[in-house]
């Protein structure tokens, strides 16, 4: 990969707007911009300054613009960077970019600005991926997690682990140089202690993925129950809008309805489903099948029931049939505003079944309490604001491979020779290095940065 070319792209979204920002990066960025700028000589201006003038193709002025200068290495990419703020006409933007290409720049590939920031040492690979996560963040929590990673919280933690492993790896390598003299430089007890400590940290990071991924992607939350339990009414109550059609006729909801609910900065992807029962026609049967599919794909299941329409035995059967490994379930009794419900719910509690929340979706009673339970069941007091969370499947897989390599070191500590120990430690270092980019391949980089937007 080479950085000797100057690249150009639109850094703001496509479409007509008040302002468009065109970004140049590379050794000739300032020279190329200066060649089309009518105003001050940009090559003689200081870094981090803004200049007003025109962009002209010969004698034809295309637009009046503001030009921002970032002189290497004090820029996002550590190269010369120029940002041209022009009017947001698609025609003007296209004309300026074509002019800059004619003057020597080339169109940037997806993520190429951030790729150059990585290659030039401005960011490590996990920080570069956090840039994409930050752009895609759609909740307060996902923004905070991405920002923490961008600031190097995850990288710093990994670097400490790598430094400790490198120290022991070097001692074991030294033993290999003196193999004939049977000299031991690396204290095996200290190495065991270190690996156990590292694996504890790695284990915590691996376990954090469930929460980190939920914050990044949102928590799939299914509302399920028998027909007429009030599932659509509950969806409307949680969203505080009339999103789903509500009817007293059983089986009204025949397909899933999906909406996003934000609770304390976390997005919950609410899915209202068809009632679970023996279908009366082929269309309803498809709806019930989709309900079961959505439940199997969910992280959180809200099982809603109407105590007037279900016995304690039926309730228990429903719950047992719907409970799946890895899915949190909230059991919620609806229509608690109706007088006849009180004795039914009381009987359920006295019969030993008390692990449910009573609400009235229609009257919006205890909806805030339900929202708190939805939030706590997904987050489980794990989110404090300063912890490191793994949100990237690539990072998760690398951590799992690191853990496996270190387990091999522990199991072979007293049985294998130093050269095999060195090999497993090197494997662990390799996988940790893949996360931050200390170990990379062109294919890996292309795969990561191709997912970025053009201009970033």
C-alpha positions in Angstrom: 0.0 0.0 0.0 1.3 3.4 -0.9 0.4 6.9 0.3 2.3 8.8 -2.4 -1.0 9.9 -4.2 -3.3 12.6 -3.1 -6.9 11.5 -2.7 -10.1 13.4 -2.8 -13.7 12.7 -1.8 -16.9 14.3 -0.5 -16.8 14.0 3.3 -20.5 15.0 3.9 -23.5 12.9 2.9 -24.6 12.9 -0.7 -27.6 15.0 -1.6 -28.5 18.7 -1.7 -27.7 20.6 1.5 -26.5 23.9 2.8 -22.9 22.9 2.9 -20.7 20.2 1.3 -17.2 19.4 2.5 -14.7 18.1 0.0 -11.6 16.5 1.6 -8.1 16.2 0.1 -5.3 14.2 1.7 -1.8 13.5 0.5 1.6 15.1 -0.3 0.2 17.4 -3.0 -3.1 18.3 -1.2 -2.2 21.9 -0.5 -0.5 22.4 -3.9 -3.5 21.0 -5.8 -6.0 23.1 -3.8 -3.9 26.2 -4.2 -3.9 25.7 -8.0 -7.7 26.2 -8.2 -8.1 28.6 -5.2 -8.6 32.3 -5.9 -7.4 34.0 -2.7 -4.3 33.8 -0.5 -1.4 31.5 -1.5 -2.3 28.4 0.5 1.2 27.1 0.3 2.4 29.9 2.6 -0.4 29.7 5.2 -0.1 28.1 8.6 -1.7 24.9 9.7 -5.1 24.9 11.2 -6.2 28.1 9.4 -9.3 28.9 7.4 -9.3 31.0 4.2 -12.2 32.6 2.2 -11.9 32.7 -1.6 -13.2 31.2 -4.8 -12.7 27.9 -6.6 -12.1 28.5 -10.3 -11.5 26.4 -13.4 -9.4 28.9 -15.4 -11.5 32.0 -15.6 -14.7 30.2 -14.6 -15.5 30.6 -10.8 -17.4 27.5 -9.6 -18.2 28.6 -6.1 -17.1 30.8 -3.1 -15.7 28.6 -0.4 -13.9 28.3 2.9 -10.7 26.3 2.7 -9.3 24.7 5.9 -5.6 23.7 6.0 -4.1 21.0 8.1 -0.3 20.7 7.5 1.4 17.3 8.1 1.7 15.8 10.6 -1.0 17.8 12.4 -3.9 16.3 10.6 -6.3 13.3 10.8 -4.2 11.3 8.3 -0.8 12.8 9.4 -0.6 14.0 5.7 -1.3 17.4 4.3 -5.1 17.7 4.4 -7.4 20.4 2.8 -11.1 20.6 3.5 -13.1 22.8 1.1 -16.5 23.9 2.4 -18.6 24.8 -0.6 -22.4 25.2 -1.2 -24.2 21.9 -1.1 -25.3 21.8 -4.7 -24.7 18.3 -6.2 -23.6 20.1 -9.4 -21.1 22.4 -7.6 -19.6 19.5 -5.6 -19.2 17.3 -8.6 -17.6 20.1 -10.6 -15.1 20.9 -7.9 -14.1 17.2 -7.4 -13.7 16.7 -11.1 -11.5 19.8 -11.2 -9.3 18.5 -8.4 -8.9 15.2 -10.1 -7.9 16.9 -13.3 -5.3 18.8 -11.3 -3.7 15.6 -10.0 -5.8 14.0 -7.2 -7.6 10.7 -7.5 -10.9 9.5 -6.0 -10.6 8.1 -2.6 -11.7 4.5 -1.9 -14.1 3.7 1.0 -12.3 4.3 4.3 -9.1 5.4 2.7 -8.6 8.5 4.8 -8.9 6.4 8.0 -6.7 3.7 6.4 -4.0 6.3 5.9 -4.4 7.5 9.5 -3.8 3.9 10.6 -0.8 3.3 8.2 0.7 6.6 9.3 0.4 5.7 13.0 -2.3 8.1 13.9 -4.7 5.4 15.0 -4.3 1.7 15.7 -6.6 -0.8 14.0 -9.2 -1.0 16.8 -9.3 2.8 17.0 -9.8 3.0 13.2 -12.8 0.5 13.5 -14.2 2.7 16.3 -14.4 5.6 13.9 -16.9 3.6 11.8 -18.7 2.6 14.9 -18.9 6.2 16.0 -20.3 7.3 12.7 -22.9 4.5 12.8 -23.8 5.0 16.5 -27.5 5.6 17.0 -27.8 5.8 20.8 -26.0 7.4 23.7 -24.5 4.1 24.9 -23.2 3.1 21.5 -21.6 6.5 21.0 -19.9 6.3 24.4 -18.6 2.8 23.8 -17.2 3.8 20.4 -15.7 7.0 21.8 -14.0 5.1 24.6 -12.4 2.7 22.0 -11.4 5.6 19.7 -9.6 7.3 22.7 -7.6 4.1 23.1 -9.2 2.5 26.1 -9.3 -0.9 24.5 -5.9 -0.5 22.8 -4.2 0.5 26.1 -5.6 -2.6 27.9 -4.4 -4.9 25.2 -0.9 -3.2 25.0 -0.3 -3.9 28.7 -1.1 -7.6 28.1 1.2 -7.8 25.1 4.0 -6.1 26.8 3.9 -8.6 29.7 3.8 -11.5 27.3 6.6 -10.2 25.2 8.8 -10.0 28.3 8.3 -13.7 29.1 8.6 -14.7 25.4 12.0 -13.0 25.2 13.2 -14.9 28.3 12.0 -18.2 26.8 13.7 -17.4 23.5 16.9 -16.7 25.5 16.6 -20.2 27.1 16.6 -21.7 23.6 20.0 -20.1 23.0 21.4 -21.9 26.0 19.5 -25.1 25.5 22.6 -27.3 25.8 23.4 -25.8 29.2 19.9 -26.4 30.6 19.5 -22.8 31.9 16.1 -21.5 32.9 15.6 -17.8 32.6 11.8 -17.6 32.7 10.4 -18.5 36.1 7.6 -21.0 35.4 5.6 -20.1 38.5 5.6 -16.4 37.6 4.6 -17.3 34.0 1.7 -19.3 35.3 0.6 -16.5 37.5 0.9 -14.0 34.6 -1.1 -16.1 32.2 -3.8 -16.7 34.7 -4.1 -12.9 35.3 -4.1 -12.3 31.5 -6.7 -14.9 30.9 -8.9 -13.4 33.6 -8.8 -10.0 31.8 -9.4 -11.7 28.4 -12.2 -13.7 29.8 -13.9 -10.5 31.0 -13.4 -8.9 27.6 -14.9 -12.0 25.9 -17.9 -12.0 28.2 -18.4 -8.2 27.6 -19.2 -8.9 24.0 -22.8 -9.9 24.7 -23.5 -6.4 26.2 -21.2 -4.6 23.8 -22.9 -6.1 20.8 -26.3 -5.3 22.3 -25.3 -1.7 22.7 -23.9 -1.5 19.2 -26.7 -3.3 17.4 -29.6 -2.8 19.7 -31.4 -5.5 21.8 -33.8 -7.7 19.9 -36.9 -7.7 22.1 -39.9 -9.8 21.2 -43.4 -9.2 22.7 -45.2 -12.6 22.6 -48.2 -14.2 24.1 -51.6 -15.7 23.3 -54.1 -13.8 21.1 -55.8 -10.8 22.7 -53.3 -10.6 25.6 -52.7 -7.0 24.5 -49.4 -7.2 22.8 -50.1 -4.5 20.2 -51.5 -2.2 22.9 -48.3 -2.8 24.9 -46.2 -1.9 21.9 -48.2 1.3 21.5 -47.8 2.1 25.2 -44.1 1.6 25.2 -43.6 3.7 22.1 -46.2 6.3 23.3 -47.8 6.3 19.9 -50.5 4.4 17.9 -48.1 2.2 15.9 -50.0 -1.1 15.8 -53.6 -1.8 15.0 -55.5 -2.8 18.2 -58.7 -4.9 18.0 -60.7 -7.2 20.3 -60.7 -9.7 17.5 -58.2 -12.5 18.1 -55.5 -12.9 15.5 -55.4 -9.2 14.4 -51.6 -9.2 14.2 -50.6 -11.6 11.5 -47.1 -10.4 10.8 -44.4 -8.9 12.9 -44.2 -5.1 13.5 -40.8 -3.8 14.5 -39.9 -0.4 16.1 -37.0 1.0 18.1 -37.4 2.1 21.7 -34.6 4.0 23.4 -34.3 3.4 27.2 -31.5 5.2 29.1 -29.4 5.4 25.9 -29.9 1.8 24.9 -31.9 0.9 21.7 -34.3 -2.0 22.1 -35.7 -3.3 18.8 -39.3 -4.1 19.8 -41.0 -6.8 17.8 -44.8 -7.2 18.1 -45.8 -10.7 17.0 -48.8 -12.8 16.1 -50.6 -14.5 19.0 -49.4 -18.0 19.8 -52.2 -20.5 19.3 -53.4 -23.1 16.9 -53.9 -21.2 13.7 -57.3 -21.0 12.1 -56.0 -20.4 8.5 -52.9 -20.6 6.4 -52.0 -16.9 6.8 -52.3 -17.0 10.6 -50.1 -20.2 10.6 -47.3 -18.2 8.8 -47.7 -15.5 11.4 -47.3 -18.0 14.3 -44.3 -19.5 12.6 -42.7 -16.1 12.3 -43.4 -15.4 15.9 -41.5 -18.5 16.9 -38.6 -17.6 14.6 -38.4 -14.1 16.1 -38.4 -15.5 19.6 -35.5 -17.8 18.8 -33.5 -14.8 17.4 -34.3 -12.5 20.4 -32.1 -11.5 23.3 -35.1 -10.5 25.4 -38.6 -11.9 25.4 -41.6 -10.1 27.0 -44.3 -12.8 27.6 -47.6 -11.0 28.0 -50.7 -12.8 29.4 -54.3 -12.0 30.3 -55.0 -13.8 33.6 -58.7 -13.9 32.7 -58.0 -16.0 29.6 -55.4 -18.4 31.0 -55.0 -20.9 33.8 -52.0 -21.2 36.0 -51.1 -24.5 34.4 -51.4 -23.1 30.9 -49.3 -20.1 31.9 -46.6 -22.4 33.2 -46.7 -24.5 30.1 -46.3 -21.4 27.9 -43.3 -20.1 29.9 -41.5 -23.5 29.8 -42.1 -23.9 26.1 -40.8 -20.4 25.3 -37.7 -20.4 27.6 -34.6 -20.8 25.5 -30.9 -20.7 26.5 -29.4 -17.2 26.1 -32.8 -15.5 26.1 -33.9 -13.4 29.0 -37.6 -13.6 29.7 -39.9 -11.0 31.4 -43.4 -12.4 32.4 -45.9 -9.6 32.4 -49.6 -9.7 33.4 -51.7 -7.3 31.4 -55.2 -5.6 32.0 -54.5 -5.1 35.8 -57.0 -2.2 35.6 -59.9 -4.6 35.3 -61.6 -5.5 38.6 -61.9 -9.2 37.7 -58.2 -9.5 37.1 -57.3 -8.8 40.8 -58.6 -12.1 42.2 -57.0 -14.1 39.3 -53.6 -12.5 39.8 -53.9 -13.0 43.6 -54.7 -16.7 43.0 -51.6 -17.0 40.8 -49.4 -15.4 43.4 -50.7 -17.6 46.3 -50.3 -20.7 44.2 -46.6 -20.0 44.1 -46.4 -18.2 40.7 -45.3 -14.7 41.6 -42.5 -13.8 39.3 -44.4 -11.4 37.1 -45.1 -7.7 36.7 -48.7 -6.4 36.6 -49.5 -3.7 34.1 -52.3 -2.1 32.1 -51.1 -1.4 28.6 -54.4 0.3 27.8 -54.3 2.7 30.7 -50.5 2.8 30.7 -50.2 1.7 34.3 -46.7 0.6 35.4 -45.3 1.1 31.9 -42.3 3.0 33.3 -41.6 0.2 35.8 -41.7 -2.3 32.8 -39.2 -0.1 30.9 -36.9 -0.2 33.9 -37.1 -4.0 34.0 -36.5 -4.2 30.3 -33.4 -2.1 30.7 -32.1 -3.9 33.7 -32.7 -7.4 32.3 -30.5 -6.5 29.3 -27.8 -4.5 31.0 -27.7 -6.2 34.4 -25.8 -3.3 36.0 -22.8 -4.0 33.7 -22.8 -0.5 32.2 -21.0 2.1 34.3 -19.6 4.3 31.6 -15.8 3.7 31.8 -15.5 -0.1 31.2 -14.0 -1.6 28.1 -16.6 -3.5 26.1 -15.9 -5.7 23.0 -18.3 -4.8 20.2 -16.6 -6.2 17.2 -16.9 -9.9 16.2 -13.3 -9.8 14.8 -12.0 -8.7 18.1 -14.0 -11.4 19.9 -12.6 -14.2 17.7 -9.0 -12.9 18.2 -9.5 -12.8 22.0 -10.9 -16.4 22.0 -7.9 -17.6 20.0 -5.6 -15.8 22.3 -7.3 -17.5 25.3 -6.9 -20.9 23.6 -3.2 -20.3 22.9 -2.6 -19.3 26.5 -4.5 -22.3 27.9 -2.1 -24.5 25.8 0.8 -22.7 27.4 -0.5 -23.5 30.9 -1.3 -27.1 30.1 2.1 -27.7 28.6 4.1 -25.7 31.1 5.5 -28.8 32.9 5.4 -31.2 30.0 6.8 -29.5 26.8 10.1 -27.9 26.0 10.8 -24.2 25.8 10.5 -24.1 22.0 6.9 -25.3 22.2 6.0 -22.8 24.9 7.6 -20.1 22.8 5.5 -21.1 19.9 2.2 -20.9 21.8 3.1 -17.5 23.4 3.9 -16.2 19.9 0.5 -17.4 18.7 -1.1 -15.5 21.6 0.9 -12.4 20.7 -0.1 -12.8 17.1 -3.8 -12.9 17.8 -3.6 -9.9 20.2 -1.7 -8.0 17.6 -4.4 -8.7 15.0 -6.8 -6.6 17.1 -4.7 -3.4 17.2 -3.0 -3.9 13.8 0.4 -4.8 15.1 -0.1 -7.9 12.9 -2.0 -7.3 9.6 -2.4 -8.4 6.1 -3.6 -6.5 3.0 -6.7 -8.7 2.8 -7.6 -7.9 6.4 -7.2 -4.2 5.9 -9.2 -4.2 2.7 -12.0 -6.1 4.3 -12.2 -3.7 7.3 -11.9 -0.4 5.5 -14.2 -1.4 2.6 -17.1 -1.2 5.1 -16.4 2.5 5.7 -18.2 5.3 3.9 -16.5 7.2 1.1 -14.8 10.3 2.5 -13.9 8.8 5.8 
